[in-house]
Amino acid sequence: MQWNSSGPSRVVDYDGTIATNQENGESQGVLRNSHNVQWTIGTISKLKVEMTETLTLEAGVDWRTASIDHYRTVRDLLGGSGYRRFDNDFWGDSGKLLQPGDRFNYNNTNKVDWLGGFLQGAYQSGGIYAYGMAGYSAIKYSHEDYFRDAGDGTTFTIATDRIGGYQIKGGASYLVNDMISVFVNAGLVSKVPILDGALNDITGVLNPDPQNEQFQAIEAGISYVSADRTLNSTVSLYNTVWNDRTITRSVLEQNGDDGLINILGLNALHRGIEAEVAYQPLRSLRADLALSIGNWRYTDDVSARYTPDRSDPSTQETVSLYVKDVKVGDAPQTQVAYAISVFPVRGMYAKITGRSYSNYYADFDPSSRTDRGQSGQPVWKVPGYNIFDINLGYTIPRRLGPGQVRVFANVFNLFDSFYIQDATNNSRFNAFRGNGTGANRADDAEVFLGLPRSFNLGLQVTLQ
């Protein structure tokens, strides 16, 4: 494929590619499709037994198996007579002249076999409620590459041993009195790594020491209900340590090749406070507030396996990624929702809802942070924004019709706010490169704008 790099971003020169393909006969660049085809079968079975009036036990078994096919096909030859490739060991030295629909680049199947079980118990007596559960799962991964000769004329296959993981969770709540209750929940999870953490389906190499992802979480809070039941509120604190996370991402190289980066051992800390308040002083009026303030960040730099050309496993190398103290992106860390509802007559409601988002960091490509000087350097921060909606509805009394009739209307983004709801830092597709790469600036981000103002009207009829 030919590229035009005269502007701030690279763009494909389709006309130039078509002209070159027609001149050469065989295609030098084509359009392609990437396929991910999956099927899954399994069964989940549970058994619940009430041992006593205060104790209930539950046990379950979960068995699943999945097969996932990955391959690329030629979509359009762009003026050429065929697309010659040498990806398949079984094609010989002359390769194969591909036509639309033919597979190339990679063609493999990954399989996942899962078997797990759990035991859970719940106890309730008076103002005390407690529960606990323990579960175990064992997973086996296998990989078959249809383009690779195992050395004896058969396709290349590898498989892991069964990898075990567990989870232990528990919690309790205590009703101090009719108005106040306190609660605490905790969990310890050792999650089996995803397939990319157990084997590399690009190079065909097993990870000799696959690491389980580790979760350690604790949450504690207090709930309050006023004596007249007009006020209901809950406040909680949480702290979650998420270690040894595995992430795999594609990377577009300057020469047009698709690279791959496989990150092992990514550690993050999530902590924050959450609160909910509902206040209804009158039958016809209610106010709601929900608040979440978090502090989520990566705690360590990490190494990764980097393959600049995924069609050539020999290009794989180890790189360091400097993500320590970078804020976790792709979700606002401060969120506030608030609403006022009125019920002027029976069956009628009007509600205005507002949502405020801030402390929102863009998602980022870890492969862009290979410079030691980037350690601790923040990614681009998305501007905060506020959104308001209106919801109206009325259920017509039955005496006015043979069934139940409800009419409703909704206005979303009432003030037609212009806002960014998702962003990728230093986008590989839409960044402005005039100021260099990796600048963590607004013009280096790929953004997705929120929907403008919209509305709908409806009529719902329920016949009885």
One Martini backbone bead per residue (centre of mass of N, CA, C, O) as a GRO file, in nm:
protein
  464
    1MET     BB    1   0.097   0.035   0.022
    2GLN     BB    2   0.043   0.366  -0.029
    3TRP     BB    3   0.179   0.681   0.096
    4ASN     BB    4   0.081   1.004   0.236
    5SER     BB    5   0.320   1.241   0.409
    6SER     BB    6   0.264   1.562   0.359
    7GLY     BB    7   0.103   1.577   0.603
    8PRO     BB    8   0.024   1.543   0.939
    9SER     BB    9  -0.087   1.270   0.815
   10ARG     BB   10  -0.124   0.959   0.722
   11VAL     BB   11  -0.225   0.843   0.394
   12VAL     BB   12  -0.388   0.670   0.162
   13ASP     BB   13  -0.292   0.595  -0.181
   14TYR     BB   14  -0.508   0.461  -0.392
   15ASP     BB   15  -0.441   0.554  -0.677
   16GLY     BB   16  -0.143   0.470  -0.667
   17THR     BB   17  -0.192   0.169  -0.609
   18ILE     BB   18  -0.361   0.099  -0.860
   19ALA     BB   19  -0.154   0.185  -1.072
   20THR     BB   20   0.070  -0.012  -0.982
   21ASN     BB   21  -0.091  -0.276  -1.011
   22GLN     BB   22  -0.152  -0.245  -1.318
   23GLU     BB   23   0.145  -0.231  -1.410
   24ASN     BB   24   0.243  -0.512  -1.264
   25GLY     BB   25  -0.036  -0.695  -1.212
   26GLU     BB   26   0.048  -0.743  -0.938
   27SER     BB   27  -0.017  -0.688  -0.615
   28GLN     BB   28   0.117  -0.461  -0.364
   29GLY     BB   29  -0.178  -0.372  -0.270
   30VAL     BB   30  -0.449  -0.423  -0.033
   31LEU     BB   31  -0.746  -0.525   0.082
   32ARG     BB   32  -0.856  -0.625   0.412
   33ASN     BB   33  -0.952  -0.888   0.639
   34SER     BB   34  -1.039  -0.941   0.982
   35HIS     BB   35  -1.079  -1.243   1.171
   36ASN     BB   36  -1.325  -1.348   1.438
   37VAL     BB   37  -1.411  -1.682   1.520
   38GLN     BB   38  -1.670  -1.803   1.749
   39TRP     BB   39  -1.721  -2.082   1.980
   40THR     BB   40  -1.953  -2.201   2.248
   41ILE     BB   41  -1.959  -2.442   2.515
   42GLY     BB   42  -2.178  -2.539   2.800
   43THR     BB   43  -2.216  -2.549   3.170
   44ILE     BB   44  -2.447  -2.458   3.443
   45SER     BB   45  -2.449  -2.559   3.793
   46LYS     BB   46  -2.689  -2.556   4.071
   47LEU     BB   47  -2.698  -2.576   4.443
   48LYS     BB   48  -2.958  -2.528   4.691
   49VAL     BB   49  -2.940  -2.513   5.060
   50GLU     BB   50  -3.140  -2.522   5.355
   51MET     BB   51  -3.018  -2.593   5.655
   52THR     BB   52  -3.146  -2.342   5.796
   53GLU     BB   53  -3.291  -2.047   5.892
   54THR     BB   54  -2.976  -1.911   5.880
   55LEU     BB   55  -2.861  -2.131   5.663
   56THR     BB   56  -2.698  -2.116   5.336
   57LEU     BB   57  -2.619  -2.331   5.060
   58GLU     BB   58  -2.389  -2.321   4.769
   59ALA     BB   59  -2.335  -2.496   4.454
   60GLY     BB   60  -2.097  -2.519   4.165
   61VAL     BB   61  -2.066  -2.569   3.801
   62ASP     BB   62  -1.814  -2.490   3.536
   63TRP     BB   63  -1.837  -2.557   3.179
   64ARG     BB   64  -1.600  -2.477   2.909
   65THR     BB   65  -1.569  -2.433   2.543
   66ALA     BB   66  -1.339  -2.278   2.304
   67SER     BB   67  -1.324  -2.147   1.958
   68ILE     BB   68  -1.069  -1.947   1.780
   69ASP     BB   69  -1.057  -1.777   1.478
   70HIS     BB   70  -0.766  -1.653   1.289
   71TYR     BB   71  -0.779  -1.426   1.003
   72ARG     BB   72  -0.692  -1.334   0.667
   73THR     BB   73  -0.831  -1.151   0.385
   74VAL     BB   74  -0.898  -1.081   0.071
   75ARG     BB   75  -1.090  -0.810  -0.063
   76ASP     BB   76  -0.898  -0.622  -0.260
   77LEU     BB   77  -0.677  -0.580  -0.544
   78LEU     BB   78  -0.655  -0.299  -0.675
   79GLY     BB   79  -0.610  -0.393  -1.005
   80GLY     BB   80  -0.507  -0.669  -0.975
   81SER     BB   81  -0.448  -1.027  -1.034
   82GLY     BB   82  -0.283  -1.058  -0.757
   83TYR     BB   83  -0.150  -1.190  -0.431
   84ARG     BB   84   0.167  -1.239  -0.329
   85ARG     BB   85   0.256  -1.503  -0.098
   86PHE     BB   86   0.469  -1.648   0.200
   87ASP     BB   87   0.319  -1.755   0.475
   88ASN     BB   88   0.314  -2.058   0.381
   89ASP     BB   89   0.491  -2.350   0.419
   90PHE     BB   90   0.298  -2.513   0.192
   91TRP     BB   91   0.362  -2.330  -0.082
   92GLY     BB   92   0.645  -2.268  -0.115
   93ASP     BB   93   0.881  -2.065  -0.279
   94SER     BB   94   0.650  -1.922  -0.472
   95GLY     BB   95   0.398  -1.935  -0.337
   96LYS     BB   96   0.086  -1.736  -0.367
   97LEU     BB   97  -0.185  -1.637  -0.571
   98LEU     BB   98  -0.416  -1.432  -0.459
   99GLN     BB   99  -0.762  -1.410  -0.388
  100PRO     BB  100  -1.052  -1.329  -0.307
  101GLY     BB  101  -1.074  -1.489   0.026
  102ASP     BB  102  -0.799  -1.544   0.085
  103ARG     BB  103  -0.555  -1.649   0.300
  104PHE     BB  104  -0.336  -1.452   0.524
  105ASN     BB  105  -0.051  -1.403   0.740
  106TYR     BB  106  -0.289  -1.553   0.922
  107ASN     BB  107  -0.381  -1.901   1.058
  108ASN     BB  108  -0.573  -1.974   1.346
  109THR     BB  109  -0.629  -2.170   1.657
  110ASN     BB  110  -0.795  -2.116   1.963
  111LYS     BB  111  -0.818  -2.285   2.283
  112VAL     BB  112  -1.066  -2.319   2.557
  113ASP     BB  113  -1.050  -2.484   2.878
  114TRP     BB  114  -1.311  -2.499   3.132
  115LEU     BB  115  -1.296  -2.554   3.501
  116GLY     BB  116  -1.540  -2.507   3.769
  117GLY     BB  117  -1.595  -2.412   4.124
  118PHE     BB  118  -1.831  -2.363   4.409
  119LEU     BB  119  -1.873  -2.221   4.751
  120GLN     BB  120  -2.163  -2.104   4.942
  121GLY     BB  121  -2.246  -1.882   5.223
  122ALA     BB  122  -2.533  -1.790   5.440
  123TYR     BB  123  -2.598  -1.556   5.716
  124GLN     BB  124  -2.903  -1.499   5.925
  125SER     BB  125  -2.940  -1.289   6.229
  126GLY     BB  126  -3.108  -1.047   6.282
  127GLY     BB  127  -2.857  -0.791   6.233
  128ILE     BB  128  -2.704  -1.031   6.083
  129TYR     BB  129  -2.489  -1.052   5.788
  130ALA     BB  130  -2.330  -1.332   5.612
  131TYR     BB  131  -2.064  -1.413   5.374
  132GLY     BB  132  -1.918  -1.687   5.168
  133MET     BB  133  -1.654  -1.772   4.924
  134ALA     BB  134  -1.531  -2.045   4.707
  135GLY     BB  135  -1.303  -2.084   4.423
  136TYR     BB  136  -1.224  -2.295   4.130
  137SER     BB  137  -0.994  -2.296   3.843
  138ALA     BB  138  -0.927  -2.456   3.517
  139ILE     BB  139  -0.696  -2.386   3.245
  140LYS     BB  140  -0.668  -2.452   2.887
  141TYR     BB  141  -0.434  -2.394   2.623
  142SER     BB  142  -0.449  -2.376   2.257
  143HIS     BB  143  -0.249  -2.405   1.941
  144GLU     BB  144  -0.305  -2.357   1.578
  145ASP     BB  145  -0.093  -2.347   1.281
  146TYR     BB  146  -0.168  -2.357   0.933
  147PHE     BB  147   0.119  -2.210   0.826
  148ARG     BB  148   0.286  -2.419   1.005
  149ASP     BB  149   0.556  -2.627   1.021
  150ALA     BB  150   0.656  -2.880   1.247
  151GLY     BB  151   0.865  -3.078   1.048
  152ASP     BB  152   0.640  -3.327   0.944
  153GLY     BB  153   0.385  -3.195   0.771
  154THR     BB  154   0.248  -3.056   1.006
  155THR     BB  155   0.084  -2.872   1.208
  156PHE     BB  156   0.123  -2.637   1.447
  157THR     BB  157   0.141  -2.717   1.806
  158ILE     BB  158   0.017  -2.598   2.128
  159ALA     BB  159   0.020  -2.647   2.499
  160THR     BB  160  -0.097  -2.622   2.805
  161ASP     BB  161  -0.136  -2.652   3.107
  162ARG     BB  162  -0.311  -2.648   3.377
  163ILE     BB  163  -0.448  -2.350   3.519
  164GLY     BB  164  -0.478  -2.219   3.838
  165GLY     BB  165  -0.755  -2.068   4.025
  166TYR     BB  166  -0.883  -1.822   4.268
  167GLN     BB  167  -1.154  -1.741   4.513
  168ILE     BB  168  -1.209  -1.507   4.792
  169LYS     BB  169  -1.513  -1.420   4.964
  170GLY     BB  170  -1.646  -1.155   5.184
  171GLY     BB  171  -1.913  -1.057   5.426
  172ALA     BB  172  -2.071  -0.788   5.630
  173SER     BB  173  -2.360  -0.696   5.832
  174TYR     BB  174  -2.485  -0.433   6.067
  175LEU     BB  175  -2.758  -0.359   6.273
  176VAL     BB  176  -2.759  -0.119   6.497
  177ASN     BB  177  -3.035   0.005   6.395
  178ASP     BB  178  -3.307   0.140   6.230
  179MET     BB  179  -3.084   0.354   6.081
  180ILE     BB  180  -2.810   0.182   6.120
  181SER     BB  181  -2.547   0.052   5.903
  182VAL     BB  182  -2.282  -0.185   5.854
  183PHE     BB  183  -2.004  -0.264   5.621
  184VAL     BB  184  -1.808  -0.547   5.474
  185ASN     BB  185  -1.570  -0.618   5.206
  186ALA     BB  186  -1.381  -0.902   5.066
  187GLY     BB  187  -1.099  -0.993   4.838
  188LEU     BB  188  -0.937  -1.287   4.676
  189VAL     BB  189  -0.767  -1.302   4.356
  190SER     BB  190  -0.663  -1.568   4.124
  191LYS     BB  191  -0.619  -1.512   3.790
  192VAL     BB  192  -0.613  -1.645   3.507
  193PRO     BB  193  -0.459  -1.600   3.239
  194ILE     BB  194  -0.469  -1.509   2.949
  195LEU     BB  195  -0.357  -1.632   2.663
  196ASP     BB  196  -0.124  -1.411   2.629
  197GLY     BB  197   0.009  -1.513   2.914
  198ALA     BB  198   0.068  -1.829   2.814
  199LEU     BB  199   0.080  -1.758   2.498
  200ASN     BB  200   0.225  -1.715   2.166
  201ASP     BB  201   0.045  -1.677   1.857
  202ILE     BB  202   0.297  -1.570   1.686
  203THR     BB  203   0.558  -1.754   1.781
  204GLY     BB  204   0.491  -2.029   1.939
  205VAL     BB  205   0.525  -1.963   2.259
  206LEU     BB  206   0.565  -2.054   2.577
  207ASN     BB  207   0.506  -1.966   2.894
  208PRO     BB  208   0.698  -2.080   3.157
  209ASP     BB  209   0.560  -1.838   3.371
  210PRO     BB  210   0.258  -1.793   3.438
  211GLN     BB  211   0.069  -1.519   3.563
  212ASN     BB  212  -0.146  -1.432   3.785
  213GLU     BB  213  -0.397  -1.236   3.858
  214GLN     BB  214  -0.421  -0.985   4.123
  215PHE     BB  215  -0.671  -0.946   4.382
  216GLN     BB  216  -0.724  -0.676   4.628
  217ALA     BB  217  -1.018  -0.624   4.825
  218ILE     BB  218  -1.182  -0.338   4.996
  219GLU     BB  219  -1.494  -0.264   5.175
  220ALA     BB  220  -1.651   0.022   5.343
  221GLY     BB  221  -1.961   0.110   5.533
  222ILE     BB  222  -2.256   0.330   5.556
  223SER     BB  223  -2.600   0.340   5.665
  224TYR     BB  224  -2.891   0.569   5.632
  225VAL     BB  225  -3.217   0.598   5.798
  226SER     BB  226  -3.467   0.770   5.865
  227ALA     BB  227  -3.736   0.757   6.069
  228ASP     BB  228  -3.934   0.869   5.819
  229ARG     BB  229  -3.796   0.772   5.533
  230THR     BB  230  -3.682   1.031   5.360
  231LEU     BB  231  -3.384   0.923   5.421
  232ASN     BB  232  -3.123   0.779   5.204
  233SER     BB  233  -2.789   0.647   5.282
  234THR     BB  234  -2.448   0.594   5.133
  235VAL     BB  235  -2.109   0.511   5.245
  236SER     BB  236  -1.791   0.438   5.075
  237LEU     BB  237  -1.486   0.248   5.077
  238TYR     BB  238  -1.203   0.176   4.851
  239ASN     BB  239  -0.952  -0.098   4.783
  240THR     BB  240  -0.752  -0.183   4.488
  241VAL     BB  241  -0.539  -0.446   4.385
  242TRP     BB  242  -0.381  -0.476   4.051
  243ASN     BB  243  -0.194  -0.752   3.942
  244ASP     BB  244  -0.060  -0.892   3.662
  245ARG     BB  245  -0.147  -0.768   3.400
  246THR     BB  246  -0.277  -0.838   3.069
  247ILE     BB  247  -0.174  -0.691   2.746
  248THR     BB  248  -0.298  -0.658   2.403
  249ARG     BB  249  -0.159  -0.474   2.115
  250SER     BB  250  -0.179  -0.293   1.841
  251VAL     BB  251   0.071  -0.170   1.596
  252LEU     BB  252   0.142   0.098   1.381
  253GLU     BB  253   0.361   0.127   1.144
  254GLN     BB  254   0.525   0.333   0.921
  255ASN     BB  255   0.527   0.088   0.691
  256GLY     BB  256   0.228  -0.065   0.765
  257ASP     BB  257   0.274  -0.254   0.973
  258ASP     BB  258   0.178  -0.499   1.214
  259GLY     BB  259   0.203  -0.477   1.539
  260LEU     BB  260   0.301  -0.612   1.874
  261ILE     BB  261   0.193  -0.589   2.223
  262ASN     BB  262   0.305  -0.764   2.527
  263ILE     BB  263   0.183  -0.728   2.850
  264LEU     BB  264   0.348  -0.794   3.163
  265GLY     BB  265   0.281  -0.693   3.488
  266LEU     BB  266   0.045  -0.497   3.546
  267ASN     BB  267   0.008  -0.230   3.786
  268ALA     BB  268  -0.268  -0.133   4.013
  269LEU     BB  269  -0.451   0.143   4.177
  270HIS     BB  270  -0.773   0.143   4.351
  271ARG     BB  271  -0.932   0.437   4.491
  272GLY     BB  272  -1.222   0.543   4.703
  273ILE     BB  273  -1.542   0.716   4.690
  274GLU     BB  274  -1.891   0.648   4.777
  275ALA     BB  275  -2.229   0.791   4.711
  276GLU     BB  276  -2.579   0.786   4.837
  277VAL     BB  277  -2.881   0.995   4.790
  278ALA     BB  278  -3.220   1.002   4.925
  279TYR     BB  279  -3.493   1.252   4.898
  280GLN     BB  280  -3.846   1.251   5.041
  281PRO     BB  281  -4.055   1.488   5.174
  282LEU     BB  282  -4.260   1.418   4.941
  283ARG     BB  283  -4.469   1.254   4.734
  284SER     BB  284  -4.399   1.483   4.489
  285LEU     BB  285  -4.084   1.468   4.597
  286ARG     BB  286  -3.743   1.408   4.463
  287ALA     BB  287  -3.394   1.341   4.558
  288ASP     BB  288  -3.074   1.274   4.390
  289LEU     BB  289  -2.743   1.129   4.479
  290ALA     BB  290  -2.424   1.061   4.309
  291LEU     BB  291  -2.085   0.953   4.413
  292SER     BB  292  -1.748   0.946   4.253
  293ILE     BB  293  -1.410   0.916   4.391
  294GLY     BB  294  -1.098   0.868   4.234
  295ASN     BB  295  -0.764   0.682   4.247
  296TRP     BB  296  -0.603   0.592   3.949
  297ARG     BB  297  -0.298   0.387   3.916
  298TYR     BB  298   0.012   0.317   3.819
  299THR     BB  299   0.293   0.161   4.005
  300ASP     BB  300   0.467   0.049   3.747
  301ASP     BB  301   0.691  -0.046   3.557
  302VAL     BB  302   0.727  -0.225   3.234
  303SER     BB  303   0.748  -0.511   3.046
  304ALA     BB  304   0.773  -0.616   2.692
  305ARG     BB  305   0.652  -0.772   2.403
  306TYR     BB  306   0.790  -0.685   2.078
  307THR     BB  307   0.631  -0.688   1.741
  308PRO     BB  308   0.668  -0.517   1.455
  309ASP     BB  309   0.622  -0.800   1.285
  310ARG     BB  310   0.377  -1.038   1.298
  311SER     BB  311   0.493  -1.211   1.040
  312ASP     BB  312   0.781  -1.185   1.219
  313PRO     BB  313   0.896  -1.330   1.504
  314SER     BB  314   1.209  -1.238   1.491
  315THR     BB  315   1.137  -0.927   1.583
  316GLN     BB  316   1.137  -0.979   1.868
  317GLU     BB  317   1.125  -0.778   2.173
  318THR     BB  318   1.241  -0.607   2.459
  319VAL     BB  319   1.058  -0.363   2.652
  320SER     BB  320   1.020  -0.054   2.811
  321LEU     BB  321   0.756   0.078   3.021
  322TYR     BB  322   0.651   0.412   3.131
  323VAL     BB  323   0.379   0.398   3.385
  324LYS     BB  324   0.441   0.527   3.636
  325ASP     BB  325   0.181   0.721   3.777
  326VAL     BB  326  -0.024   0.674   3.574
  327LYS     BB  327  -0.329   0.728   3.484
  328VAL     BB  328  -0.615   0.576   3.454
  329GLY     BB  329  -0.799   0.526   3.176
  330ASP     BB  330  -1.129   0.545   3.012
  331ALA     BB  331  -1.236   0.699   3.286
  332PRO     BB  332  -1.392   0.870   3.511
  333GLN     BB  333  -1.289   0.958   3.848
  334THR     BB  334  -1.527   1.175   3.839
  335GLN     BB  335  -1.871   1.130   3.958
  336VAL     BB  336  -2.194   1.298   3.903
  337ALA     BB  337  -2.534   1.250   4.016
  338TYR     BB  338  -2.853   1.422   3.950
  339ALA     BB  339  -3.201   1.456   4.082
  340ILE     BB  340  -3.542   1.562   3.992
  341SER     BB  341  -3.864   1.464   4.117
  342VAL     BB  342  -4.208   1.468   4.002
  343PHE     BB  343  -4.565   1.406   4.133
  344PRO     BB  344  -4.849   1.562   4.073
  345VAL     BB  345  -4.991   1.291   3.986
  346ARG     BB  346  -5.119   1.006   3.937
  347GLY     BB  347  -4.893   0.863   3.697
  348MET     BB  348  -4.702   1.117   3.714
  349TYR     BB  349  -4.387   1.240   3.564
  350ALA     BB  350  -4.085   1.440   3.642
  351LYS     BB  351  -3.738   1.450   3.514
  352ILE     BB  352  -3.415   1.573   3.616
  353THR     BB  353  -3.086   1.507   3.485
  354GLY     BB  354  -2.747   1.501   3.606
  355ARG     BB  355  -2.400   1.496   3.470
  356SER     BB  356  -2.064   1.474   3.604
  357TYR     BB  357  -1.732   1.499   3.451
  358SER     BB  358  -1.398   1.415   3.575
  359ASN     BB  359  -1.089   1.318   3.585
  360TYR     BB  360  -1.016   1.253   3.264
  361TYR     BB  361  -0.835   1.002   3.102
  362ALA     BB  362  -0.685   0.889   2.847
  363ASP     BB  363  -0.625   0.658   2.656
  364PHE     BB  364  -0.331   0.441   2.606
  365ASP     BB  365  -0.028   0.364   2.444
  366PRO     BB  366   0.230   0.190   2.573
  367SER     BB  367   0.433   0.204   2.320
  368SER     BB  368   0.476   0.532   2.368
  369ARG     BB  369   0.652   0.449   2.656
  370THR     BB  370   1.001   0.420   2.598
  371ASP     BB  371   1.082   0.670   2.763
  372ARG     BB  372   1.219   0.745   3.061
  373GLY     BB  373   1.105   1.048   3.069
  374GLN     BB  374   0.790   0.938   3.094
  375SER     BB  375   0.795   0.897   3.382
  376GLY     BB  376   0.493   1.026   3.515
  377GLN     BB  377   0.370   1.122   3.262
  378PRO     BB  378   0.094   1.254   3.156
  379VAL     BB  379  -0.189   1.231   3.007
  380TRP     BB  380  -0.448   1.332   2.850
  381LYS     BB  381  -0.704   1.559   2.954
  382VAL     BB  382  -1.029   1.557   2.966
  383PRO     BB  383  -1.277   1.753   2.953
  384GLY     BB  384  -1.515   1.849   3.137
  385TYR     BB  385  -1.873   1.759   3.191
  386ASN     BB  386  -2.230   1.832   3.123
  387ILE     BB  387  -2.547   1.653   3.161
  388PHE     BB  388  -2.895   1.680   3.046
  389ASP     BB  389  -3.218   1.541   3.135
  390ILE     BB  390  -3.559   1.458   3.026
  391ASN     BB  391  -3.848   1.303   3.196
  392LEU     BB  392  -4.171   1.193   3.076
  393GLY     BB  393  -4.492   1.078   3.229
  394TYR     BB  394  -4.814   0.890   3.167
  395THR     BB  395  -5.070   0.708   3.331
  396ILE     BB  396  -5.366   0.612   3.238
  397PRO     BB  397  -5.645   0.554   3.359
  398ARG     BB  398  -5.841   0.275   3.323
  399ARG     BB  399  -6.127   0.420   3.293
  400LEU     BB  400  -6.017   0.534   2.993
  401GLY     BB  401  -5.976   0.218   2.931
  402PRO     BB  402  -5.915  -0.128   2.862
  403GLY     BB  403  -5.624  -0.048   2.957
  404GLN     BB  404  -5.290   0.040   2.949
  405VAL     BB  405  -5.170   0.382   2.925
  406ARG     BB  406  -4.856   0.522   2.801
  407VAL     BB  407  -4.686   0.830   2.810
  408PHE     BB  408  -4.379   0.968   2.655
  409ALA     BB  409  -4.078   1.176   2.720
  410ASN     BB  410  -3.746   1.262   2.581
  411VAL     BB  411  -3.447   1.454   2.672
  412PHE     BB  412  -3.124   1.467   2.538
  413ASN     BB  413  -2.913   1.691   2.591
  414LEU     BB  414  -3.065   1.968   2.645
  415PHE     BB  415  -2.806   2.188   2.587
  416ASP     BB  416  -2.617   2.086   2.364
  417SER     BB  417  -2.354   1.962   2.443
  418PHE     BB  418  -2.002   1.979   2.401
  419TYR     BB  419  -1.835   1.656   2.401
  420ILE     BB  420  -1.607   1.416   2.540
  421GLN     BB  421  -1.637   1.052   2.579
  422ASP     BB  422  -1.366   0.976   2.414
  423ALA     BB  423  -1.005   0.882   2.434
  424THR     BB  424  -0.679   0.884   2.262
  425ASN     BB  425  -0.359   0.887   2.319
  426ASN     BB  426  -0.161   0.928   2.071
  427SER     BB  427  -0.273   0.856   1.802
  428ARG     BB  428  -0.216   0.640   1.527
  429PHE     BB  429  -0.437   0.790   1.331
  430ASN     BB  430  -0.517   1.122   1.454
  431ALA     BB  431  -0.257   1.263   1.485
  432PHE     BB  432  -0.065   1.549   1.522
  433ARG     BB  433   0.281   1.569   1.391
  434GLY     BB  434   0.407   1.865   1.407
  435ASN     BB  435   0.512   1.819   1.734
  436GLY     BB  436   0.540   1.541   1.737
  437THR     BB  437   0.567   1.268   1.939
  438GLY     BB  438   0.432   1.221   2.250
  439ALA     BB  439   0.281   1.503   2.370
  440ASN     BB  440   0.002   1.494   2.521
  441ARG     BB  441  -0.214   1.634   2.336
  442ALA     BB  442  -0.498   1.731   2.187
  443ASP     BB  443  -0.373   1.696   1.882
  444ASP     BB  444  -0.295   1.375   1.968
  445ALA     BB  445  -0.595   1.303   1.985
  446GLU     BB  446  -0.854   1.071   1.988
  447VAL     BB  447  -1.200   1.148   1.938
  448PHE     BB  448  -1.535   1.116   2.091
  449LEU     BB  449  -1.835   1.239   2.052
  450GLY     BB  450  -2.112   1.333   2.176
  451LEU     BB  451  -2.434   1.352   2.168
  452PRO     BB  452  -2.668   1.534   2.074
  453ARG     BB  453  -2.955   1.654   2.078
  454SER     BB  454  -3.246   1.458   2.180
  455PHE     BB  455  -3.564   1.285   2.103
  456ASN     BB  456  -3.868   1.126   2.238
  457LEU     BB  457  -4.176   0.955   2.159
  458GLY     BB  458  -4.448   0.771   2.337
  459LEU     BB  459  -4.656   0.463   2.320
  460GLN     BB  460  -4.812   0.251   2.570
  461VAL     BB  461  -4.986  -0.065   2.533
  462THR     BB  462  -5.184  -0.257   2.774
  463LEU     BB  463  -5.353  -0.552   2.749
  464GLN     BB  464  -5.623  -0.744   2.948
   0.00000   0.00000   0.00000
